[in-house]
Amino acid sequence: MKKIKIIDKTIVALKEVYGDKLIGKFFDIKELIKLLHIIGSDCIELTQELYRELSPLPQYIEFKIINGNIVESRTIRNKSVETRTSLIREIEIKEDYNPCSILKNKLSNNDFEDIRITGLQNVIFYDYQKIFSEIANVFNYDIEICIKNKYSAATAMTLEWIKFGGDTVVATFAGIGGYANLEEILGGLSFLEKKEHQGNYKFLPEVLNLFEKITESKLHANMPFIGRDIFNVESGIHVNGIAKNPATYEPYDPSEIGRKRNIIIGKHSGINALEIKLKELNIKYSSENLKFMLENVRKLSTQNRRGLNNEEIKEIYKKCSI
């Protein structure tokens, strides 16, 4: 089985988006680099400027340092540096260009050892399998694919390229900078394609927290794989189904990505969901009070226009138990 290599461009994208706002945050950025490597990034891409600013960098991580068309791979091991220098050519396929037309002619300059195809954001509007076939015929898969995300298809098309036989892709955490989402590529490989890829996804919440600290912004709570609320369950039928067999509604165990399932009690909840929540909170209840409790839960949830937190559930229990 081919090993998939993920080149992580998160730090470069952070610099492009936030610029001088990152000054003073280099310690956190270096910690982020460590975590990105832990969750599954095989290689961290940096500009030469970033490499200088962040040095000394963590050991045992491969860094891809790009300066113009020169790329240098560096890995620090016990204070010694393993280095490989090569030439890289970036071929941009712009949105207003039919992807097929640029691939009809092979490269005339064979001095370039590394090839990166970037753009391809409109590939979803064409016969992408045909395009991928032409790319493979021209370059024999020995390339990096870096698909942009203007049409919210970068992750899907990157995974399709991997399914087609590609083995080196570029991504960023949370898709920052308009690239394929790193966490979605990792999750897609493991949970959808069932491909083995080295990485500990239990650290995803830590990556998220540090990323939000650096950017001083909150990501959407329902983002795939990293959203804080993706395992919140309120609907009665969903709660019942999960209680009987979690695989009914969950494609993978929350613990695999460092999360816990959270039963939300609100206006859509039923008696069974309330019972499950009370057991979760270690509250001994009388079945006679459940219906009255549920009426109070639904009333307060409707008033607040949200599900209730644990303290509100406990307070309702106390009132209904008097």
C-alpha positions in Angstrom: 0.0 0.0 0.0 1.3 3.4 -1.0 2.2 5.7 1.9 0.5 9.1 1.7 2.6 12.1 2.4 0.9 15.2 3.7 2.8 18.5 3.4 1.4 20.9 6.0 1.3 24.6 4.9 -0.5 25.8 8.0 2.4 28.0 9.3 3.0 29.6 5.9 -0.8 30.3 5.6 -0.9 31.8 9.1 1.9 34.2 8.1 0.1 35.1 4.8 -3.2 35.8 6.6 -2.0 37.4 9.9 1.4 38.8 9.0 3.0 40.9 11.8 0.2 39.9 14.2 2.2 36.7 14.8 5.1 38.5 16.3 5.4 37.5 19.9 3.6 34.2 19.3 6.6 32.2 18.0 6.7 29.9 21.1 3.0 29.0 20.5 3.7 28.5 16.8 6.5 26.1 17.5 4.2 24.2 19.8 1.6 24.1 17.0 4.2 22.6 14.7 4.8 19.8 17.2 1.1 19.1 17.5 0.5 19.2 13.7 3.3 16.6 13.4 1.7 14.5 16.1 -1.8 14.4 14.5 -0.3 13.3 11.1 1.4 16.0 9.1 4.5 14.3 7.5 6.3 17.5 6.5 5.9 21.1 7.7 6.4 23.7 5.0 8.1 27.0 5.8 9.5 30.0 3.9 13.2 30.8 4.5 12.1 33.8 6.5 9.9 31.7 8.8 12.6 29.2 9.2 15.0 31.9 10.5 12.3 33.5 12.7 11.3 30.2 14.3 14.7 28.6 14.8 15.6 26.6 16.7 12.9 24.3 15.5 11.6 21.0 17.0 13.7 17.9 16.3 12.6 14.8 14.4 10.3 16.7 12.2 10.8 17.1 8.4 10.7 20.7 7.3 10.3 21.8 3.7 11.9 25.2 3.3 11.1 27.0 0.0 13.0 29.9 -1.3 12.0 30.8 -4.9 12.4 27.6 -6.9 14.9 26.1 -4.5 13.4 23.7 -1.9 15.4 22.3 1.0 14.2 19.4 3.2 15.7 19.5 6.7 15.3 17.2 9.6 17.2 17.9 12.9 18.2 14.7 14.8 20.3 15.1 17.9 21.8 18.4 16.8 22.8 17.1 13.4 20.9 18.3 10.3 19.9 16.0 7.5 19.5 18.1 4.4 18.3 17.6 0.8 18.3 20.4 -1.7 16.4 20.3 -5.0 14.7 22.5 -7.5 10.9 22.8 -7.4 8.6 24.0 -10.2 5.1 25.2 -9.3 2.5 24.9 -12.1 -0.5 27.0 -11.4 -3.7 26.0 -13.1 -5.9 29.1 -12.8 -9.7 29.1 -12.5 -10.3 30.6 -15.9 -8.2 27.8 -17.6 -9.4 24.4 -18.7 -7.2 22.1 -16.6 -6.9 19.7 -19.5 -5.2 22.1 -21.8 -2.2 22.9 -19.7 -1.4 19.2 -19.3 -1.2 18.3 -23.0 2.6 19.1 -23.2 5.2 17.6 -21.0 7.8 19.7 -19.3 10.5 20.9 -21.6 12.9 21.6 -18.7 13.8 18.4 -16.9 16.1 20.1 -14.3 13.3 20.3 -11.8 13.2 17.4 -9.4 10.0 18.4 -7.5 6.8 19.5 -9.2 3.8 21.1 -7.5 0.5 21.6 -9.2 -1.5 24.3 -7.5 -4.9 25.9 -8.2 -7.2 23.3 -9.8 -10.0 24.9 -7.8 -12.4 24.5 -10.7 -11.5 20.9 -11.3 -14.8 19.9 -9.8 -16.6 21.4 -12.9 -14.8 19.1 -15.3 -14.3 15.4 -15.7 -11.8 15.3 -12.8 -11.0 11.6 -13.3 -9.9 12.4 -16.9 -7.8 15.3 -15.6 -6.2 13.2 -12.9 -5.4 10.6 -15.5 -3.7 13.2 -17.7 -1.7 14.5 -14.7 -0.6 10.9 -13.9 0.4 10.3 -17.5 2.5 13.4 -17.7 4.1 13.2 -14.3 3.7 9.6 -13.3 2.3 10.6 -9.8 5.7 12.1 -8.8 4.2 15.4 -7.9 2.6 17.4 -5.1 -1.0 18.4 -5.5 -2.2 21.6 -3.9 -5.8 22.2 -4.7 -7.3 25.6 -3.7 -10.7 25.8 -2.0 -12.7 28.6 -3.7 -15.6 26.2 -4.4 -15.4 24.3 -1.1 -14.2 21.2 -3.0 -10.5 21.1 -2.2 -10.7 18.4 0.5 -13.0 16.2 -1.7 -10.9 16.6 -4.8 -7.6 16.0 -2.8 -9.1 12.8 -1.5 -10.2 11.8 -5.0 -6.6 12.4 -6.2 -5.3 10.1 -3.4 -7.9 7.4 -4.4 -6.7 7.8 -8.0 -3.2 6.9 -6.9 -1.6 10.2 -5.9 0.6 10.1 -2.8 1.7 13.6 -1.9 -0.8 16.4 -1.1 -0.7 19.9 0.5 -3.2 20.9 3.2 -3.6 23.4 6.1 -5.3 23.1 9.5 -8.9 24.3 9.2 -8.2 25.1 5.6 -6.6 28.4 6.5 -5.4 30.3 3.5 -7.9 28.6 1.2 -6.4 25.1 1.0 -7.7 21.6 1.6 -8.5 21.0 5.3 -5.7 19.0 7.0 -8.0 17.5 9.6 -10.6 16.5 7.0 -7.9 14.8 4.8 -6.7 12.9 7.9 -10.2 11.9 8.9 -11.1 11.0 5.3 -8.1 8.7 5.0 -8.7 7.0 8.3 -12.5 6.8 8.7 -13.7 6.8 5.1 -10.9 5.3 3.0 -9.7 3.1 5.8 -6.1 3.9 4.9 -3.5 3.7 7.6 -1.8 7.0 8.3 0.5 7.7 11.2 -1.0 10.2 13.5 -2.7 10.6 16.9 -6.1 12.3 16.4 -6.7 12.5 20.1 -4.6 15.7 20.0 -7.0 17.4 17.6 -8.7 19.4 20.4 -5.3 20.6 21.6 -4.4 21.7 18.0 -7.7 23.6 17.8 -7.2 25.4 21.1 -3.7 26.5 20.2 -4.7 27.5 16.7 -7.6 29.6 18.1 -5.2 31.2 20.7 -2.7 32.1 17.9 -5.4 33.5 15.6 -7.4 35.1 18.4 -10.6 33.8 16.8 -13.0 30.9 17.2 -13.7 28.4 14.6 -17.2 27.2 13.8 -18.4 24.7 16.5 -19.7 22.2 13.8 -16.6 21.9 11.6 -15.9 18.3 10.7 -13.5 16.5 13.0 -12.5 19.5 15.1 -15.8 21.3 15.9 -16.6 21.3 19.6 -20.3 20.5 19.1 -20.1 17.7 16.5 -21.0 15.1 19.1 -23.8 17.0 20.7 -27.0 15.1 20.5 -30.5 16.4 21.3 -33.2 14.8 19.2 -34.9 12.0 21.1 -34.7 9.4 18.4 -31.0 10.1 17.9 -30.3 9.7 21.6 -32.2 6.5 21.7 -30.4 5.2 18.7 -27.0 6.1 20.1 -27.8 4.5 23.5 -28.6 1.2 21.7 -25.8 1.3 19.1 -23.5 4.4 18.7 -22.6 3.4 15.2 -26.2 4.2 14.2 -25.4 7.9 14.1 -21.7 8.1 14.7 -19.2 7.2 12.0 -16.4 6.8 14.6 -16.0 6.8 18.3 -15.7 10.4 19.7 -12.7 9.3 21.8 -10.7 8.6 18.6 -10.5 12.4 18.1 -10.2 13.3 21.7 -13.9 14.2 22.2 -16.8 13.0 24.3 -20.4 12.5 23.3 -22.6 15.2 24.9 -26.3 14.6 25.4 -28.1 17.9 25.0 -31.4 18.1 26.8 -33.9 20.6 25.2 -37.3 21.1 23.6 -36.7 18.1 21.3 -35.8 15.7 24.1 -37.9 12.8 25.3 -38.2 10.7 28.5 -35.5 8.3 27.4 -33.0 11.1 26.7 -33.7 12.7 30.1 -33.2 9.4 31.8 -29.8 8.9 30.0 -28.8 12.4 31.0 -29.7 12.0 34.7 -27.7 8.7 34.8 -24.8 10.5 33.2 -25.0 13.1 36.0 -25.2 10.4 38.7 -28.7 11.7 39.8 -31.0 9.2 41.3 -34.5 9.9 40.0 -38.0 8.7 40.4 -39.7 7.7 37.2 -42.9 9.4 38.5 -41.2 12.8 38.2 -39.7 12.4 34.7 -42.8 13.7 32.8 -43.0 16.8 35.0 -39.3 17.4 34.7 -39.5 17.0 30.9 -42.3 19.7 30.7 -40.1 22.1 32.7 -37.1 21.3 30.5 -38.9 21.9 27.3 -40.4 25.2 28.7 -37.0 26.6 29.8 -35.3 25.4 26.6 -37.9 27.1 24.4 -37.6 30.3 26.5 -33.8 30.3 26.2 -33.8 29.1 22.6 -31.1 26.5 23.3 -30.4 23.3 25.0 -29.9 23.3 28.8 -26.6 22.9 30.5 -25.9 20.4 33.3 -26.5 23.0 36.1 -29.9 23.9 34.7 -30.8 20.2 34.5 -29.8 19.8 38.2 -31.8 22.8 39.2 -34.9 21.5 37.5 -34.4 18.1 39.1 -34.3 19.8 42.6 -37.5 21.8 42.0 -39.4 18.7 40.7 -38.2 16.6 43.6 -39.6 18.8 46.3 
